Amino acid sequence: MNLENKIGLAFVALLFLVGISANANKALRGFAAQDADSSQVDSTPGDSQVINEASIVDEVIWVVGDEPILKSEVEATRLQSEAEGIKYAGDPDCSIPEQIALQKLFLHQAAIDSIEVSESEVMNGIDEQINYWVSLAGSREKLEEYRKQSISQMRQSMHDDFKNRQLIQKMKEELVKDIKVSPAQVRQYFKNLPADSIPFVPTEVEVEILTNQPKISMEEITRVKNELRDFTDRVNKGETSFATLARLYSEDPGSARMGGEMDYVGRGMLDPAFANVAFNLTDPKKISKIVESEFGYHIIQLIDKRGDKIKVRHILLKPNVSQEAIDKSLSRLDSIATDIRNKKFTFEDAATVISDDKDTRSNKGLMANTTQGGTRTSRFQLKDLPTEVARAIDTMKVGEISAPFTMINSRGKTTCAIVKLLNKVEGHRATITEDFQVMKDVVLAKEREKTLHDWVVDKIKRTYVRMNDRYKNCKFEYQGWVK
């Protein structure tokens, strides 16, 4: 499938999805009426009331609990699957409605259990999707031209679908959070497994990093602070609102689009300097003093306090780093790397004493990776490393130290770094002795999958399900849909 067709299919699917919910209640009423009247109508083959399905624009084809599944919803999912290259094991006409029905089950349970997702989580997910589309289209302008919508309109139209996806994911995580596997279970699972079924472990590396933060000039810091003071004055004079300025100028992508608003959060989840000021605010009409955090400079406005959590909005500005400052940092790191190669001191000692990276400094520069199973390890696949780090070590040998390079760190700041390739394990079939964590994650995933399967089977038994007759002969993945 060529690039234009992929983009086209993705947007057609989105158009379908946007219009689905508006017709759901109307179609559901029609479905109920049809169900109620079915016993009174003699639908023989020659009956004039028989309707050609191809002529139906939209209809409810399933009901799960009190949630309808529309024909248009199935068609939209089909188009989206084609755009993303998703293949179904069985008949798509049966598999797609079943997958949508499963989503309804998880959403229903999420509502019962009061599972929530924050607005920032939803918007981050939407932005990832839009950025992917931008990469396909070539630019934001081409994307808007093709879609005939602004980026803002796209975000709005995608909101509910992305929120539901994240609710479903959180509900699944909640259902399997207590699942654990023992070493004995892992050994037993792989004991009689054919060799070609044992997972292949891609090349993994262990990397040490040493960073140096370019110094920001006092003139640049003064410029940023003056801009924040100007924002405060404009709000205090009633010229504009804090939220408007946050949308226009804040450099925190997670909150700027919501007018700088953050969800309720505890003190421990915030930068200490930010938290100290935010938790001391008492008047929602007042704006805080300027706060310096590890992310940049902020002004903060209180929205609400609830127990030990606080809800605020803020504006973040990040001072620009000059090329002169970057060059100085790169030169310093080059000298440090030379001294390490000349054995004046070790990389590990330098990382402990000199590095600005607080996440790795206490571990002698060793980078840590959190696996999908939630376990921390020092091993990375190249795809899991920051892009700049992966590029630097791609052609290095074990024990070598890279040339200095620039990167954007986890706090969104430009920093300079050198790295050492500590270890490299070439791709291979997993073994218990060398790759126990990989094999444990496989078994854990199987156990979680079984737990979710059993939960769905039980949930179906206790949920009202009604479907059009044409689906009753389908071969479904889960039993019990046909009552």
Salt bridges, closest charged atoms under 4 A:
ASP35 OD1 - ARG466 NH2 2.70
GLU53 OE2 - ARG470 NH1 3.42
GLU59 OE2 - ARG470 NH2 3.02
GLU67 OE1 - LYS104 NZ 4.00
GLU73 OE2 - LYS104 NZ 3.63
GLU75 OE2 - ARG78 NH2 3.36
ASP93 OD1 - ARG78 NH2 2.75
GLU119 OE2 - HIS159 NE2 2.67
GLU121 OE1 - LYS170 NZ 3.21
ASP127 OD1 - ARG155 NE 2.76
ASP127 OD2 - ARG257 NH2 2.15
ASP160 OD1 - HIS159 ND1 3.15
ASP161 OD2 - ARG165 NH2 3.16
GLU174 OE2 - LYS177 NZ 2.80
GLU204 OE1 - ARG379 NH1 3.34
GLU220 OE2 - ARG223 NH2 2.66
GLU227 OE1 - ARG223 NH1 3.27
ASP252 OD2 - HIS314 NE2 2.93
GLU261 OE2 - LYS311 NZ 3.12
GLU294 OE1 - LYS358 NZ 3.17
GLU294 OE1 - ARG411 NE 2.53
GLU324 OE2 - LYS328 NZ 3.91
ASP339 OD1 - LYS344 NZ 3.51
GLU348 OE2 - LYS420 NZ 3.24
ASP359 OD1 - ARG411 NH2 3.29
ASP384 OD1 - LYS383 NZ 3.23
ASP435 OD1 - ARG379 NH1 3.56
ASP435 OD2 - HIS428 NE2 2.73
ASP454 OD2 - LYS450 NZ 3.00
ASP454 OD1 - HIS453 ND1 3.85
ASP458 OD2 - ARG462 NH2 2.94
ASP469 OD1 - LYS472 NZ 3.12
